[in-house]
Amino acid sequence: MSFFKPEYLLPAAAFLCLTGEAVAQCPSTRFAERSVPGTPLLPAVTRIEIENPSAPSKPYPAIPGSPVDRAQTTGGVVGKSSLTLIVTLSSDVASGCELPFSVYDDAGPTINHRQINSDAVFPAFYVNTRPYLRVIANGSNQVRLTLPVAIRLGTSHIHRHRLGLSTPYSNQTPETPVPFEFQNNPVRIASIYRVGANTGPAQTGERVEIAVKTVEPIDPASNDYTVFKINGDPRSNALKVRYSLSPTNLAQFPSLTNGSVAAFAPNFADGSSRLPIIISTPAPANVTLKSPTNLTQIPRVPTRPQLNTRPAAPAATDAPQSLVVSAQLYTESTSEGGETLSLEIPLN
């Protein structure tokens, strides 16, 4: 038994026709053979601008005419670690529809190939997943994409990529993607210092706290960044610090169980990341005495006696007077980069 009567179908259909939003169809992002007949194809990207936080009414162009017009980021830094693209499409898209975007390298194929350069700049949060590339349409032909940018160490670099609205699941070749360009600046180390008021010589067995700061505060969200290397393996882009000691036998890192790399964890009010070291007793050098061989008799020569002889001063290497702790920024995906700063701790 049917619960619908024919006389009620016509008014309902007429109501749907009067509300264009209700009958608007979303572009198909499924396999072609599973798409509903008549479903619109994905539109094309026709223009890209880059949001300018300091002057929202004057966005940066996708391709700058001069360095002044170029958008800049500092991957991993609070307030500077993302790039927001203002994207204009070839047609309006109904509100609520999901739009899948793809980022491509500056040159090369746009389908079924790993985008090596783009994968190393725009991170995944959970290995091979980029939720920020899926945007919900607002009923117009313009949307915004905010792309997190990976941490860079060492020097600045100008990146050029292309953006297209496409999906490999629809079996359709994407429209020609539109290029955009920006400069990613490196995270820089600012200082290394000893925590506390005690600046005098450290004693054997003493626990000394070392602090490292960056020039700008680090965004905690960057700890989830994962980028892909040329061989396709994921690498963490979380910021860390590689420490070193000189001489190596005068101290140890009690909190590090593997090597000398520690996570950069700015959990203190001054934005520093801290690491304890324990001053050790210098281990004596292993010296093996050997008996002389092939002795040759040397005739004695009369010598003039020396008066007021003084004991020889010990060599500087016998008793080190200080410990040098060095620090350099590091990520698994980029290795070490940028300046190495050092701190000298006097020893008693």
Buried (B, 14 or more C-beta within 10 A) or exposed (E): EEEEEEEEEEEEEEEEEEEEEEEBEBBBBEEEEEBEEEBBEBBBBBBBBBBBEEEEEEBBBBEBEEEEBBBBBBBBBBEBBBBBBBBBBBEBBBEEBEBBBBBBBBEEEBEEEEBBBBBBBBBBBEEEEBEBBEBEBBEEBBBEBEBBBBBBBBEEEEBBBBBBBBBEEBEBEBBEBBBBBBBBBBBBBEBBBBBEEEEEEBEEEBEBEBBBBBEBBBBEEBBBBBBBEEEEEBBBBBBBBBBEBBEEBBBBBEEBEEEBBBEBBBEEEEBBBBBBBBBBEBEEEEEEEEEEEEEEEEEEEEEEEEEEEEEEEEEEEEEBEEBBBBBBBBBBBBEBBBEEBEBEBEBE
